[in-house]
């Protein structure tokens, strides 16, 4: 399925039905009086978060969404039928903005949450509503009110507890497939992953967490290099980051430089990203060339105040220790938030 995380749509609520002008015409009621009913309310256009969706692809075309109109009132004080609401399902984590002002209207954060994007018009009042003691035969009724109409921008930011970051081929997709049931595309060439992938890590004690593989981060990502500018927004939602390092290739990579480069890109995109807690991991420890340098790389990161975990996404070595570290970090962050 194609991944789409930004769309522009037009929402048009239904117009209210017109009120009715009518008078009772019954054989044994010589002075029946007005009995025109009200028009029905127009349908609303409602955005509803759906936890089963992961893309805005379905909203790419058509871009115009219109709710039904209310029907007109009738004689015998019959109110017109309300127009049916139009419910548009979007992924959890969708931001709704006004297209003209760019004002944030709603952040749909949980499954089933609804937002009325365009309210239906009120039905017009029938002539029975205008009868008074001094004006007993009103011959006018209201027209239905127009429904709201607006253009919206929808911006999807994936909701995940943990974001996997690192240069291409650092092993993020392989790790995600190892610790969850997610099956992302895996290969040994740059930008294997062209869309963010989500996986759920189950824990025996019942405290699972959601992991997102964030693709396309390279030097210059915050300025549009690679795929970074496309997907950096998805890092904003994560609680913590797991930063994977790879020193297996030729020429030999400098792990400290790679670490600083990606953190500079995060900070350039939004300073809040560089403030997130990071768990730093040296991957591909199963390779002899990496294992030989692991002790030295650990020492380098100790000097800058970061504990370095070692693991192999391929063989699973060190994966359980990493999952435990992530769980403890998430629990600590949650406890601090509760205290505040």
N, C-alpha and C positions, 0 to 999 in steps of 0.2 A: 504494500500500500504506500502511495506517495505521501511523504510527510509535508504538511502545510501548516505553518504556525502563525501566519498573518493574513488576514483577509479584510476586505472592505465590503459592507453590505448595506442595503437600503431596507428599512423596516417601515411598513405602512399599516397602521391600525385601522380597523373597520370604522366606517361612519355610523353614527347613530341613526335609527329609523325616524321618519317624520311622525309627528303627532297627527291624529285623525280629527276631522270635523264631521260630526255625525249627530243626528237627533233621533230620539226614540220615535218610532212610528208604529204604535200598537192600537188596535181597534178600540179598546176600552180604556186607553190612557190618553185623553184629549190633549193634555199638556205634558208631554213626555219629558221635554228638556234635553240638554246636551248629553251625549254618551260616547264621545270620541275618546279612544284609548291612547296611551302614550306609545311612542316608538321604542323599539328595543335598543339596548346599548350595543355599540360596536365591539367587536372582538379585540382583545389585547394581543400584542406580539410579545412573547415571553421567551427569554433565554434561560435554559435549564442545564445545569452542569450534570454531565453523565460520566460516571467513573469507568464505563466501558469504552469510551472514545479516547483516542490519543492523537488525533489530527483534525484540522479544520477543513480537510479536503472537500467534504460534502457541501460546504458553504462557498466554495470557489465559483460554482455555477449551479443554479442561477444566483444572481446577487440581489434580486429583489424579492422580498418576502411580505406578503399582504394577508392580513386577517380578514375575516368575513364581516360584512355589514350587518347591522341590526335591521330587522324587518319593520315595516311601518305599522303604526297602531291601527285598530279597526273599531267599528261601531260596537255597541253593547259593552263599552268599557274594556275591550280586549287589548291588552298590552302586546306590542310586537315582540317577537322572539329575539333574544340577545344573540349577537353574532358569536360564532365559535372562536375561541382563542386559538392562536397559532403558537405552538410550542416548538422552539428551535433548540435542539440538543447540541451542546458544545462540550469539549473536554474540561475536566476539572483543572483549574489553574488558568482559565481564560480571563484576560483583562478586557473590559468593555470601555471604550473611549468614544466621546463625541468626535466625529470626523472633522468638524469645522473648528471647534475650539481646542481639541485634544484633551479636554477635561476627562479625568477618570470618573466613570459613572458607577462601575461595580467591579469587584474582584470575586470571581466565582471560585471559592476555595474548597467546597465540599460537595459530595455527591448529592444530587437532588436540590441543591440551592437554586432559587429562581430569581430572576430580575425582569421586571416589566420594562421592556425596551421602548415600547410605544403603547400608550393607553388608548383604548377605544373611545370613540365619541359618545357623549350622553344622548340618549334618545329624546326627541322633542316631546313636549307635553301636548296631549289632546285637548279639544275644546272643553271637555268636562272639567278640566282643572281650572278654567277661568270663570266659571259660573259663580256669581255672588248674589247677595240678596237684592242688589239694585241692577244687576246685569245678568239676567237669567238665560239669555240665549246668545252666548258668545259664538261668533261665526269665524273664529280664527284659531289656529293651532301653531305650535312651534315646529320649525324644521329641525331635523337631527343635527347634532354638532359633528364637525369633522374629526376624524381620528388623527392622532399624532403621526407625523412623518419625519424621519430623520435618517441621515447616513451615520453608520457606526464603523469604528475600526476595532477588530478583534485581534488580540495579541496573546498567543498561548505561551505561557511559561510553565514548563513541566514542574510538578511537585514531587520532590524526592528528598529523602533524608540525607543521602550521601551522593556527592558528585565525583565521578572518576575523571581526573584530568591528567594530562601528560602529552608529550609529543607523539606524533603518529608512530604507530608500531611499538608503543611502549607496553602493549599487552592488556589494554583496558577491556576490550571486547572479550578476550580469552578469560580474563578474571571474572567478568560478569557472567559468562556462560558456566564458569566453574562453581560460583557461589549461589546461583539462582537457576531458574528454569528458562531464562531468556536465552534465545539462540540468535545472537547477532551475526552478521556476516564477518568472517575472520579471514585475513590474508596478510602477506608480508610485503605489502606495498602501501605507499602513503594514501591516506584518506579512504581506507577500506570502509570505514563507517561514515556514511553520508547522512545519517539521521541519528538523533539521540535515541538510545535504547534504554528501556526500564526493566528492572528485575527486582523481585521480592526475595529477600534473604530470610528464611525461616530459622528461628532459634528454638531450642528445646524448651526454654523457659517461657516461650510464647511472646517474647519481645522481638518481633521481626522488624525489618526496616527495608525501605525502598532505595535502590541504587540506580543512578542514571549515568550512563556512559556518554560523556560530552565529547563529540568529535571535533576535529578541525582546528585544534589550538596549536599555532606555531608563532614564531616571532613575527610581530606586525599584525597579529589577529585583531587587536582592538581598532586597527585602521582598515580592516577589510581583507588582510592577507589570508590566503587559504580559505577555510570555511568558518573561521573564528567569529567574525562579526555576525554571522547568521545564527550561531548557537551560543554565544557568550551569555545571552539573556537567560538561558536555562540554568546557568550556574547560580543566579541570584536567589532562587528559591531554596537551594540546598542548605541543610543545617551545618554540615562540615564537608571538607574535601579530602579525598584520598589522592595524593600526588604520586603518580607512578614514574619512576626513573628507569631509563634503559641505557646501559653502557656496553651493550654487546656488539654494536656495529663497528664498522671500519669506515672512516678513521675513528679512533677512540673518542667518545664523547666526554665532556666535562660535566659531571652531574650537578655541581654547584652552579655552574653557569646556566645550565638548563633550568634549574630550580628558580634562579633569580629572573631569568628571561620570562618564564610563564607568569611569575608573580607580578612582574612589571606590566605585563599585558592585562592581567586581572585588575590591577590598580588603575591603569589607563582607561579601562572600560568603565569601571565604577569603583571608587575607593573602598566601598563596603565589602567587595569581593576579597580584597587582600587582607581584610580583618578576620575572615572566617578561620576557624581552627582547621589545621591541616595535619593529616597523618601521612608521613613521607615513607615511601616504599621503594626499595631497590628490587626490581623484577628480574626474572630470568636467571635466578641464582643456580639453576640446574646446569648452566653453561660453565665450563672450567674457567674461561677468561673472566667471567663476572665474579665467580667465587674467589678467585685469586685477589681481586681488587676490593672485595666487600669490606674487609676490615679497615682498609685505608679510607674508604668512602664513609664508613660509620664514624670514624674519628673526625673527619671533616665536618660532618653534620652535628656531631656532639659539640664541636667548638662554636657553632652558631646557635646552639640551644634547641636543636631538633633531634629527637630520637629517630633513628633510621631502622625500619623493619626490612627484613629480607624475605623474599618469597619467590615461588615459581608458579605462574599462572598455568603453565603446561602440566607440571607433575603434581601440583597441589602442596608442595613443601612450603610451610609457613603460612598457608591460607587460614587455617583455624586460628592461629595466633592473631592474624590481622582482623578476622571477624570479631574476635573477643575484644580487641582494642577499639574497634569501631563501636561495638555495643556499649562498652564502658564510657566512651567519650560522649555518645548520644545521651546516655543516662545522666551523666554529669551536667551536660548542657540543659537537659530537661529539668533537673533538680534546681539549678540556678535560676531558671526562668520562673519556676514555681515560688521560689523564695522572694523574688522581686514582685 
